[in-house]
Amino acid sequence: MSSSGHDTPARFLLLCAAMTDWKTNLVNDAAGIASLIRETKVIAVLGIKPETHSDQAGFYVPAHMDAAGYDVIPVPVYYPEVTEILGKPVVRKLADIGRPIDMVNVFRKPSDIPAHVADIIAAKPKSVWFQLGIRNDEAAQTLAEAGIKVVQDRCLMVEEGRVRR
């Protein structure tokens, strides 16, 4: 605070910087995506499908990531009878995982994402990846403002293949 007791200009500059800084957490360039994938080891998959739906991206993308050596944590939204996917115990809420998560890979309709934002933020992942065809700019902004990197409308399996080449 200045000797006059006013800190308005400094506070204004800090607020402006904080408000525009979140945009740096929206990742959509090849280098940013590659870096994010390289830094990822643990992936919680929100909306994963069980083996009975092996022909759907909600199963085969996480299965690919598991086979590629990533630690995949299944977080199905439906299928209450399913207790295991990919040979791993399912978790019903991201915040209940109880260990660090590098990425939350999302297989939910864009309109369903807002209901999961608080749980995602509570889980404190480094990044959130909305699969190909999934985009929710409001949710992405909220997550980015919380300091989480966000990728929208991209296939993790395809991008991981590019990074590995």
Secondary structure, DSSP 8 states (H G I E B T S, - for coil): --TTS--HHHHHHHHHHHHHHGGGGB--SHHHHHHHHHT--EEEEET---GGGTTSHHHHHHHHHHHTT-EEEEE-SS-TT--EETTEE--S-GGGS-S--SEEEE-S-GGGGGGGHHHHHHH--SEEEE-TT---HHHHHHHHHTT-EEE-S--HHHHHHHHH-
